Amino acid sequence: MESSTFTLRPTESTELFVYRWVPKSGPKAVVQIAHGLAEHAGRYRRLAEALAGAGYAVYANDHRGHGRSAAKQDDLGWFADHDGWDKCVEDLWQINDCIARDHPGLPIVLLGNCIGSFMAQQFIAEYGESLAGVVLSGSGGMLPTWLRVVGAIARIERLLQGPRGKSKILAHLTFGRFNKQFLPARTAFDWLSRDEAEVDRYIADPLCAFPLTAQLVIDVIGGIDNVARPCLQARVPTWLSVHIIAGTRDPVSAGTKTLLQLLADYRAAGLQQVTHRFYPEARHELFNETNRAEVTRDVIGWLDALIG
């Protein structure tokens, strides 16, 4: 396996940092990873190495305002002044186009985790023809009422502090809410995984757990609301293979409740190849969970069956 990094400049003002892992023997397909909120693509190295060992090339970019795509520390937690969500989805398309040029003719599968999975939901509606399949990990369905309330508060915080204002209130109402079901909690991020070492590693990472700007919270809530609309879901190619995975104690999907609704929505939209696997007691970050070897093995098995 050969690993490398490079930068891609989708616009003059934006430079994306991209990780790449390629099997030395030549890949049979490519997995494009879209990472989650307040983290970065480098955290998927273990998964990428397992995928490369199974014959898949892997590309993973740091989103705007995340990881090494953030030009400076103050940019962490901020997509853009305007249309940040759509710009991130368009960035994924630019990476997809780069993959197609690097590996002409090879199938591409998009794997999105957390916020990356919601971006993937929009991607398959807009650019689904470019993919052989999609894996949604740690995802969810229709926007819950409490997040609409958070969106209203974020707009007030933006008025008070500006688009780049970073609010402790918003942190408490988002990540803090996710952690409530695990009280008494050892850390503020127990909701991520049952593996304490992985949680501690996340907290210690200077490119993780950073505060979110008011504008990013508004962007994310608007994006999640948009991808649940039937008119958008109806644009997903009906032949596209969709595989949804989650832990039964993931607060992002209310313990898979909103994912059951998403599965029903996709089937109602006419999608013919929709599958899922829910892991008992697992939390949000399946690839950093205590049963991560099982999850990785299952994903590779699904990929092998898809690619043939």
N, C-alpha and C positions, 0 to 999 in steps of 0.2 A: 504494500500500500504506500502511496505517495501522498503526503499532505502538504498543502501550501495555502497561502493567503494572497489576495489581490484586492484592488479597489476598483469600483465601477462608478462612473459619474453619469447618472441619468439626466441631470441638469447641471448648468454651470455652477450653481450655488450648493450642490449636494454631492457628497462623495460617500458611497456605501462601502463598508468593509466586509469582505466576503471570505469565508473559510471554504476550503475544497479538499476532499479526500477521494482518491481515485485508485482502484485496484490495479496492481502492476500488470496483471494478465489481461486487462481491458474489461470495462464494465458491461453488464448485460442490460442495465437500465440506470436511471439517475433518480435519486431522491432529493428533492428540494425541501429544506426545512425552514419553516417560519416560526421563530421563537416567541416566547410569551412576554408579558408585561414586566417591566423593572428587572430584566435579566439580559442575557446576551447569547449569541449563537455559540460562543466558545464552550458553554456548558453542555453542549450536545456532542462533545468529542467522543465520549464513551459509546454513545449510540452510533455515531458516524463510523467509528472503527469497527463496530460489529457489523454494520451494513456493508462496509467495504470488504470485510472478511467473507461476506456472503455473495460478493460479486457486484455490489451496487456502488456507483460513484455518488458522492454526497456534496451538495452545495448548500451553504447556510450563511445568510447575511445578517448583520446587525441592523435592526430597523433604525430609522431616523430617531435621534434622541436616545439611542441605546448603544451600549458597548463602545466599540472603536469607531462607529459611525458618528458619534457625538464629537464635534470638533474640539469642544472644551467641556470642563466639568459642569458648567452652568447649563449646558445644552441637554444634559441627562434629564429625561422626563418631559421632553418637549418635541413634538413632531414638526410643527410649522405654525406660522401665524394664521394661515387659512388653509382649509381643506387637507389637514394633516392626515386624516384617515385614508382618503382617496389617494393621496400621494404615496403612502406606504404600500397600498395595494398595487399601484402602478410600479413601484420599485420592484415588487415581486415579479411583475410581468417582465421588467427589464432583466432580472436575474434569469428568468425562464428563457428569454430570448438568447441570453449569453450561453446558457446550457445547450440550447438547440444548435448554436453555432459551434460549440466545442465538441458536441457529440451528435452529429447529424444522424437522424433516423432512429435514435434510441428513445424508448418510452420514458416519459418523465412522470413521476408521482410526487405530488405535493403533500408534505406532512406538516400540519400546523398544530402548535400547542398553545393553549390558553388564548391570549389575544391573537396570536398567529393563526389559531384555528378559526376565529371569527373573520379574520382577513381572508382566510382560505375559502370560507363560505361565500364571500363576495367574489373572490377570484374565479371560482368554478362557474359562477353565473356570467361573468364577463369574458373569461378566457378559458373556459372549460375544454374547448376543442384542442388546446395545446397539451392536455394531460391524458394519461392512461387511467389515472385514479387519484384519490385523495384520502388521506387519513386525518381524521379530526380527533385530537387528544385534548382532554381537559376543556371541552367546549361547552356550549349551551344553546338553548333555543330562544324563545321570545323574551324580550327585555322585561324583567320583573319590575313591579311598581316601585319598590324601594330604590332601584337604580334611577328611575325617572325623578324621584325626589332628590337624589344625589346630583343629578344633572342640573336641576334648578338651583341647588346650593352652589354648584360649581360656577354657574353664571353670575351669581352674586359675588363670589370670591374673585372672579375675573374683573368685575367692576371695581372692587375694592383694591385688588393687588396687581391688576394687569394680567395679560395672557400668560406671562411666565411666572406669575406668583405661585408659590408652593405652600399649600395649606395643610396644616396639621389636622384640621377638621375633615378634609377630604380623605386623608390617610386613615383616619379613624373610621370613617363611614364606609370605606371600601375594604382594605386589607383587614382592618380591625373587626369588621362584621364577619368576614370569613373565619376569623380565628375564634369567634364566640362559642361555636359548638364544641371546641376542644378545651374549654376551661375546666379546671385550672390549668392554664397553659404554661409550659416551660419557657417558651419564647413567643414573640409576636407573629411568628411564621410557622407555628406547628401545623397549620392547615395544609402546608405544602407536601409533607411526607411523614410517614411513621419512622423513617430513618433519621435519628437525631444528628448523626454525623453529616448527613446531606443538608439538613436544615442549618446547622452551624456553618457549613461551608458557604451556603447561600448568604447568610448574614455577614460573614467575614469578607465576602467578595466586594471590592470597592465599586464594581460595575453592576451591583445588584441592590435591591431594597432601597433605592433612592426615592426621594419624595417626587410626586407627580405634580406637574403644573396644572393650573385650572383649565387651561386650553386643551391639554391632552385628555383630561377627564371628560371634557365636553366632546372631544373628537371620538373617544372610545365609546361613550354611551350612544352617540349618534350613529356610529358605525354598527354597533350591535343591534340597535333598533332597526336599521335599514336592512340588514341581511336576513331578518326574520320575516320580511314582507313577502307574501305569496307571489307578487309580480316579479320579484327578483328570483325567487326559488324556481319559478316557472321557466327561467332562462337557462337553467343548468341542463346540459345535454342528458337526455334520458338514458343513454347507454353508459354514462360515466360510472365507474365503480367507486362507491363511497363506503368507507369503513370508519365507524365511530367507536372510540375506546374511552373508558373513564373509570374512575374509582367510585364505588358506591357511597363514599363519604366525602366526595369532592363538593365543597360548598358552591363552586362556580355554577354547577348545574342543579343545585339544591338536591344533591344526592342522586343525580341522574334523572330527576323528574322532568326538567325542561328538555333533556335529550330524548326522552320518550316522545315528547311532543314534536321535536325536530325530526325524528325518524318517521313519525306519522305524516308530517308535512312533506317530506321528500317523497314518500310513497304516493301521497295525494298528487304531487306534481308530476308523477309518472316515471320517476326514477326506477329502473329495473334491477339494479345491483346495489342494494343498500344492506349492509351488514353491521353488526355491532358486537362488542364484548365488554361487559362490565365486570370489574374486579372487586370482589367482596372486601370491604373495610379499607381499601386503598384510598388515598387522598388525591390531591390535585396533580402533582408531578409524577406521573406514572413511570417515567424513565429515570427517576431518582428515588423510587419507592423501594421498600424492602423486597418486593417481588419483581424488581426491574428485569431480571434475567428472563423470567417467564413472559413479561410483556414484550421484551425485545424479540424473543423467540417467536412469539405469536405474530408480531408485525412482519417479521421476515417470512414466516410461513404464508401470511396473506399476500405479501409481495410476490413470492415465488409462484403461488397459484395464479395470480393475476398476470404475471409476465410470461409464465409457461416455460 
